Structures are given as structure tokens and as C-alpha cells.
Amino acid sequence: AFLIPYFLSLIICGVPLMALEFGIGQYFMKGPTVVFKKICPLLFGTGFSMIMVSFLVSTYYVVILAWVLYFLFASFTSPLPWTTCNNEWNTPQCLVRNGSNANETGVSPAVEYFNIRVLNKTVSPDISGPVKWDLALLLILAWLIVYFCIFRGVKWTGKVVYFTATFPYLILIILFFRGVTLDGAGLGVSYYLKLDTSKLGDAETWKEAGTQIFYSLGTGFGSLIAFSSYNKRNNNFLKDAIFISAINCGTSFFAGFVIFSMLGYMAKQQGVPIDRVVDQGPGLVFMVYPAGLSTLPGSNFWAIIFFFMLITLGLDSQFAMVEAISTGFTDFWPHLFAKRKPWLILALCTVEFLIGLTCITKGGIYIFDLFNTYSAGVRRFTRNVGTIIPWKVWISWDICWAGLTPIMIAAVFIFSIIFYSPIKYNGIPYPWWADFVGWLMAVLCILCIMCPAIYQLVKAEGTFKERLHKLVYVPETEEEINMREGNGAKYGDPKV
């Protein structure tokens, strides 16, 4: 049932928002901190809000790369350390489940490996514990990889992305054919495609679908604006938005077959219903799926390529967010950072590494989950972008940009407020101050918009109405007036 709101969110929100951000960045050829000042001076802080979102997310997101590196290095040992119960970190509750002990209670060795060996997780969010220095070293390694992949600019990053963006497809195809040939794979695929219409009446399903679209396409992070600002000005960004959105969500849909074929196989092996092996978030990536790979012949090989694939996937997302921050700073303060961008990126990586250390303490998984939970004029614009692309901008784009997309975004926001509940991790409630810190992160992103707006309203001259009009409405340029009257530049003219 999730797939229906997922694809509707893609059509109504995902594609229009991606096209909008591509168009804004390409038309003005600047990053998020500058373009919104040109669109609506009152709300130019929107760009800084995007930068704040990217900063918060990239601070904790890279921790996933540190975990993946831990598993990748462990994948070279035989047997795989998350397959047995005779290790020093295992507890008496450890149970290697199979068809003969399906009714016994116990904890999977993969779960104990992640929670005890990798995280050494504390029992409560109230207890943080010391930094795990093995993870700290891997976090340093992850940030070094990120830095050396982006410090030379987008041209160098583009060369890296040729590999990091294409290699996962090769691995997904390999894992797909291996998965669908396993005994019980059909159970998983049927579970994946099963339509439970009762879920469509659950607002939580729609909220999660919309949130997933925003997150997977990267809208609202500033990275789409930052990267599109480097495009040629006559690049067909509408075509790019449709193509990239389709590829992105098509890949997610395809990956579902890879995941659920393995889950069906595990359910058949363990003799349990498939809903008992399904998990989400870190549990799926670091506990459930590795446990399934460990039962295959040549398990070390499958584990190595799986975790290497996750590294390449994670790097792409991390590149985009750090680039959005650095481009935003460089465009807004060119006199300070234009010629010092490698040093700016180094400073960003260092600051985010230091903050990220909080996520690799023994209680770091709770802080990670806290970050993960809380951080994450139309016709005129249409005429303007019509001068830089070879396609006619159809009215359907206007309808989405002016109506459907804002309505759906508002609905997701309202559902998030209505169905809000205090944060928990695997049923463990957080103390009151954790929710306060989470809301503080969310408010910081809003203040990035409100504070500059209030400052400009106070600083501007004239009556309140005059100041508001001056800061909300940007007068048309001579080029725009000529274009509106039909005697301006057209696509393909040398001036465009």
C-alpha cells in the first residue's frame, strides 16, 4: 500500500520540486544563499535554512558510513562475526534461528553484533558513555574520503560520481538475480507487492511516503540548487528533473525486490512469518540483510560487495550536502571563500566530524536517531525559464508549482504535527530534554528564515506596507518586460 502514496507524492511533489530547484539554480547560476534574495528579498533566509538542514543531516549521515566501513572490514574475516553465538560479546540470550527452533525466544547474533560489538549501546538515552574510538577512527576515514572526493570542485566530484553513481546498479543487479533464485523469495516479493487498502486510510502512510520522496530526491537541502547552478544556462532542466526522478524512484522500487526476496528466503529458512523478519532503518541494513547474506555460499563475497555498495551510495548523498553548504557560503561571501574553497570544505568537514563524535559514543545511536527524526510568483518564473530551455513549459508545471505541490507539502506538515509523539528508539522513550533538543534543531532552520526577514523589515525605509512590498516584490527587469510583451530574447539567442 505504501507504493501508491509514494508514487503519487513523486508526481505531485517530487518531480515539480526537483524541477523548481533545478530551474532556480540554473536561471540565476548561484547557490541557495543567493537565489532567494533575487526571488524574494524578504525570504532570502530560505537559502540559509536549506544550508542548515544540509549541515544537520550531513553531520549524522556520515556516521552511517563509519558503521558501513566497520562491517566492510569485518566482512573479510571468516566466519562472518555476526553469524555465531560463541563470541566474547554474545549474551546467553543469543540464538541462531533455524526451522527447528522457530518457536524459541532469543536474540539474533546479527542483532547482538550491531548493538553490542559495533555500538556497545547503553540501555537508555540518558546514558551517553564515552566515545568508541574504533568508530571514531572510521569516522575520520569516512570524512577523509568525502574531503578528497570534493575538495577540488564539482568537475572533480563529477568524475568520482561516474563511479559511485553507476557501481551500485551493478551490485543491485547481481543481488537481484541471486535473491530471486533463493528458496522462499516469492514469499518476500508477494509481501512487498501486496496491497493492503486499509493502510491507505492511515495518514501516517501518506506522511511517510511524502517524507521519503523529499529525502530520496534531496529537495529542500539546497544541493539541487547548488549543482544546477553549474549547468549551462540553456540546459533542459525539466527533462533532467523528470529523468532523474524516474531513475531515482525506479531504483528504489527495484531495490525493494532485492530486499524482500532475501527477507522471504530468511522467513522460509527460519520457519517464521515474513513480518517477523521485516525491519526498517539501521536494523534492516545492519542486522536483517547481513544475517541473510551470511547463510549463502560464499557469504564473505556477498557481504563485501553489499557493504561496498552502501559506501558508494552514502558518499553520493554526503557529497551533495557538503557541496550545498560550501557553494552557499562561497556565493554569499565570494571575497572570503571563492579562492579558499578547499580550506572551507576542510573546515566544514572538521566541524561536522567533531559534532558527529556525539553519535559514536556508547549512547550515540540515540543521538543519531534524534538527528534523524528532527533534522531531516509562478507565471513569471515560467516565462523566465522559458527563455533558457528548448521545451515549452506546460501549464501542468504551473498547476503543480502554484497549487498541488504546496497543498501536499502543507498536508505532510500538518499530519506531522497532528500525529506527533515523543521520540522513542525501539520502544525506549527519550528523556524530555531530548525532544527539546530535537525541536531546537527544527526551530534553528525556521529562524534562518525569520530572523533575516524581521531584520530587513526593521531596517528598510517607508511605511510597513511600503517596506513589505519592496521586500516581497522584485521589479521586472528590462529583459523580462520585453519578453512578456513578445519582443524579448528567445531560447537560442546569443544573449540567452
Backbone hydrogen bonds, N-H to C=O, Kabsch-Sander energy under -0.5 kcal/mol:
donor,donor_aa,acceptor,acceptor_aa,energy
4,I,1,A,-0.8
6,Y,2,F,-1.9
7,F,3,L,-2.5
8,L,4,I,-2.0
9,S,5,P,-2.3
10,L,6,Y,-1.7
11,I,7,F,-2.1
12,I,8,L,-2.8
13,C,9,S,-2.4
14,G,9,S,-2.4
15,V,10,L,-2.9
17,L,13,C,-2.6
18,M,14,G,-2.3
19,A,15,V,-2.6
20,L,16,P,-2.4
21,E,17,L,-2.5
22,F,18,M,-2.6
23,G,19,A,-2.8
24,I,20,L,-2.4
25,G,21,E,-2.4
26,Q,22,F,-2.6
27,Y,23,G,-2.6
28,F,24,I,-2.0
29,M,25,G,-1.7
30,K,25,G,-0.6
34,V,31,G,-1.4
35,V,31,G,-2.0
36,F,32,P,-0.9
37,K,34,V,-0.8
38,K,34,V,-1.1
39,I,35,V,-1.4
40,C,36,F,-3.0
42,L,471,L,-2.9
43,L,40,C,-1.5
44,F,41,P,-1.4
46,T,43,L,-2.1
47,G,44,F,-1.2
48,F,44,F,-0.6
49,S,45,G,-2.2
50,M,46,T,-2.1
51,I,47,G,-2.0
52,M,48,F,-2.4
53,V,49,S,-2.3
54,S,50,M,-2.5
55,F,51,I,-2.4
56,L,52,M,-2.6
57,V,53,V,-2.7
58,S,54,S,-2.7
59,T,55,F,-1.4
60,Y,56,L,-1.1
61,Y,57,V,-3.0
62,V,58,S,-1.1
63,V,60,Y,-1.2
64,I,60,Y,-0.6
64,I,61,Y,-1.3
65,L,61,Y,-0.7
66,A,62,V,-1.5
67,W,63,V,-2.1
68,V,64,I,-2.6
69,L,65,L,-2.6
70,Y,66,A,-1.8
71,F,67,W,-2.2
72,L,68,V,-2.8
73,F,69,L,-2.5
74,A,70,Y,-1.9
75,S,71,F,-1.4
76,F,73,F,-1.3
77,T,74,A,-1.7
83,T,80,L,-1.7
90,N,87,N,-1.2
94,C,91,T,-1.9
95,L,107,V,-2.7
97,R,95,L,-1.0
99,G,269,Q,-0.7
101,N,98,N,-1.1
102,A,99,G,-0.6
104,E,101,N,-1.4
107,V,93,Q,-2.7
112,E,108,S,-2.1
113,Y,109,P,-2.2
114,F,110,A,-1.9
115,N,111,V,-2.7
116,I,112,E,-2.5
117,R,112,E,-1.3
118,V,113,Y,-2.6
119,L,114,F,-2.2
121,K,115,N,-3.1
122,T,362,K,-1.4
127,I,124,S,-1.6
128,S,126,D,-0.6
132,K,360,I,-2.6
133,W,131,V,-0.9
136,A,132,K,-2.0
137,L,133,W,-2.0
138,L,134,D,-1.5
139,L,135,L,-2.3
140,I,136,A,-2.1
141,L,137,L,-2.1
142,A,138,L,-2.5
143,W,139,L,-2.3
144,L,140,I,-2.4
145,I,141,L,-2.3
146,V,142,A,-2.2
147,Y,143,W,-2.8
148,F,144,L,-2.6
149,C,145,I,-1.0
149,C,146,V,-0.5
150,I,146,V,-0.8
150,I,147,Y,-1.2
151,F,147,Y,-2.3
153,G,150,I,-1.8
157,T,153,G,-2.3
158,G,154,V,-2.7
159,K,155,K,-1.3
160,V,156,W,-1.7
161,V,157,T,-2.6
162,Y,158,G,-1.2
163,F,159,K,-0.6
163,F,160,V,-1.3
164,T,160,V,-2.2
165,A,161,V,-2.6
167,F,163,F,-2.8
169,Y,166,T,-0.8
170,L,166,T,-1.1
170,L,167,F,-0.5
171,I,167,F,-1.8
172,L,168,P,-2.9
173,I,169,Y,-2.3
174,I,170,L,-2.0
175,L,171,I,-3.0
176,F,172,L,-2.4
177,F,173,I,-2.2
178,R,174,I,-2.0
179,G,175,L,-2.7
180,V,176,F,-2.7
181,T,177,F,-0.6
182,L,179,G,-1.7
185,A,182,L,-1.9
187,L,184,G,-0.9
188,G,184,G,-1.1
189,V,185,A,-2.3
190,S,186,G,-2.5
191,Y,187,L,-2.0
192,Y,188,G,-2.2
193,L,189,V,-2.2
194,K,190,S,-1.2
196,D,194,K,-0.8
197,T,195,L,-0.9
199,K,196,D,-1.6
200,L,197,T,-0.9
201,G,198,S,-0.9
202,D,199,K,-1.7
203,A,201,G,-0.6
205,T,202,D,-1.0
206,W,202,D,-1.1
207,K,203,A,-2.5
208,E,204,E,-2.6
209,A,205,T,-2.0
210,G,206,W,-2.4
211,T,207,K,-2.5
212,Q,208,E,-2.4
213,I,209,A,-1.9
214,F,210,G,-2.2
215,Y,211,T,-2.3
216,S,212,Q,-2.8
217,L,213,I,-2.2
218,G,214,F,-1.0
219,T,214,F,-1.1
221,F,218,G,-1.2
224,L,218,G,-0.5
226,A,222,G,-2.4
227,F,223,S,-2.7
228,S,224,L,-2.2
229,S,225,I,-1.3
230,Y,227,F,-1.5
231,N,228,S,-1.6
235,N,232,K,-2.0
237,F,235,N,-1.7
240,D,236,N,-1.7
241,A,237,F,-2.7
242,I,238,L,-2.1
243,F,239,K,-2.6
244,I,240,D,-3.2
245,S,241,A,-2.1
246,A,242,I,-2.2
247,I,243,F,-2.6
248,N,244,I,-2.9
249,C,245,S,-2.5
250,G,246,A,-2.4
251,T,247,I,-2.3
252,S,248,N,-1.8
253,F,249,C,-2.3
254,F,250,G,-2.5
255,A,251,T,-2.9
256,G,252,S,-1.3
257,F,253,F,-0.8
257,F,254,F,-0.9
258,V,254,F,-1.3
259,I,255,A,-2.5
260,F,256,G,-2.8
261,S,257,F,-1.8
262,M,258,V,-1.0
263,L,259,I,-1.9
264,G,260,F,-2.3
265,Y,261,S,-1.7
266,M,262,M,-2.4
267,A,263,L,-2.5
268,K,264,G,-2.1
269,Q,265,Y,-2.4
270,Q,266,M,-2.6
271,G,267,A,-1.1
272,V,267,A,-1.8
276,R,273,P,-1.8
277,V,274,I,-1.6
278,V,274,I,-1.0
283,G,280,Q,-1.0
284,L,281,G,-0.9
285,V,281,G,-1.3
286,F,282,P,-3.0
287,M,283,G,-1.5
288,V,283,G,-2.5
289,Y,284,L,-2.4
291,A,287,M,-1.2
292,G,288,V,-1.7
293,L,289,Y,-2.4
294,S,290,P,-1.9
295,T,292,G,-1.3
296,L,293,L,-1.6
299,S,296,L,-0.8
301,F,298,G,-0.7
302,W,298,G,-1.6
303,A,299,S,-2.5
304,I,300,N,-2.5
305,I,301,F,-2.3
306,F,302,W,-1.8
307,F,303,A,-2.4
308,F,304,I,-2.2
309,M,305,I,-1.9
310,L,306,F,-1.8
311,I,307,F,-1.7
312,T,308,F,-1.9
313,L,309,M,-2.2
314,G,310,L,-2.7
315,L,311,I,-2.4
316,D,312,T,-1.5
317,S,313,L,-1.4
318,Q,314,G,-2.3
319,F,315,L,-3.1
320,A,316,D,-1.9
321,M,317,S,-1.8
322,V,318,Q,-2.3
323,E,319,F,-2.7
324,A,320,A,-2.0
325,I,321,M,-1.8
326,S,322,V,-2.6
327,T,323,E,-2.8
328,G,324,A,-2.0
329,F,325,I,-2.2
330,T,326,S,-2.6
331,D,327,T,-2.7
332,F,328,G,-1.7
333,W,329,F,-2.6
336,L,333,W,-1.3
337,F,333,W,-2.2
338,A,334,P,-1.8
340,R,337,F,-1.1
344,L,340,R,-2.2
345,I,341,K,-2.8
346,L,342,P,-2.1
347,A,343,W,-2.4
348,L,344,L,-2.5
349,C,345,I,-2.8
350,T,346,L,-2.2
351,V,347,A,-2.6
352,E,348,L,-2.6
353,F,349,C,-2.0
354,L,350,T,-2.2
355,I,351,V,-2.2
356,G,352,E,-2.5
357,L,353,F,-1.1
358,T,355,I,-1.6
359,C,356,G,-1.8
360,I,357,L,-1.4
361,T,358,T,-0.7
362,K,130,P,-1.5
363,G,128,S,-2.6
364,G,361,T,-1.9
366,Y,363,G,-1.1
367,I,363,G,-1.0
368,F,364,G,-3.0
369,D,365,I,-2.2
370,L,366,Y,-1.7
371,F,367,I,-2.5
372,N,368,F,-2.6
373,T,369,D,-1.8
374,Y,370,L,-2.1
375,S,371,F,-2.6
376,A,371,F,-0.8
381,F,377,G,-1.5
382,T,378,V,-2.6
383,R,379,R,-2.6
384,N,380,R,-2.4
385,V,381,F,-2.7
386,G,382,T,-1.4
387,T,384,N,-1.5
388,I,385,V,-1.5
389,I,385,V,-0.7
394,W,392,K,-1.0
397,W,394,W,-1.3
398,D,394,W,-0.8
399,I,395,I,-2.4
400,C,396,S,-1.9
401,W,397,W,-3.1
402,A,398,D,-2.9
403,G,399,I,-1.8
404,L,399,I,-1.7
405,T,400,C,-2.1
407,I,403,G,-2.1
408,M,404,L,-2.4
409,I,405,T,-2.5
410,A,406,P,-2.5
411,A,407,I,-2.2
412,V,408,M,-2.5
413,F,409,I,-2.4
414,I,410,A,-2.8
415,F,411,A,-2.8
416,S,412,V,-2.1
417,I,413,F,-1.8
418,I,414,I,-3.0
419,F,415,F,-2.7
420,Y,417,I,-1.2
425,Y,428,I,-2.2
426,N,424,K,-0.5
428,I,425,Y,-2.0
430,Y,423,I,-1.7
434,A,431,P,-1.3
435,D,431,P,-0.9
436,F,432,W,-1.6
437,V,433,W,-2.4
438,G,434,A,-2.3
439,W,435,D,-2.7
440,L,436,F,-2.0
441,M,437,V,-1.9
442,A,438,G,-1.8
443,V,439,W,-2.9
444,L,440,L,-2.2
445,C,441,M,-1.2
446,I,442,A,-1.2
447,L,443,V,-3.0
448,C,444,L,-1.4
449,I,446,I,-1.4
450,M,446,I,-2.3
451,C,447,L,-2.5
453,A,449,I,-1.3
454,I,450,M,-2.8
455,Y,451,C,-2.5
456,Q,452,P,-2.3
457,L,453,A,-2.1
458,V,454,I,-2.1
459,K,455,Y,-2.2
460,A,456,Q,-2.4
467,R,463,T,-3.0
468,L,464,F,-2.7
469,H,465,K,-2.4
470,K,466,E,-2.3
471,L,467,R,-2.0
472,V,468,L,-1.7
473,Y,469,H,-2.4
474,V,472,V,-0.6
481,I,477,T,-2.3
482,N,478,E,-2.4
483,M,479,E,-2.1
484,R,480,E,-2.5
485,E,481,I,-2.0
486,G,483,M,-0.9
487,N,482,N,-2.4
488,G,482,N,-0.8
493,D,490,K,-2.3
496,V,493,D,-1.5
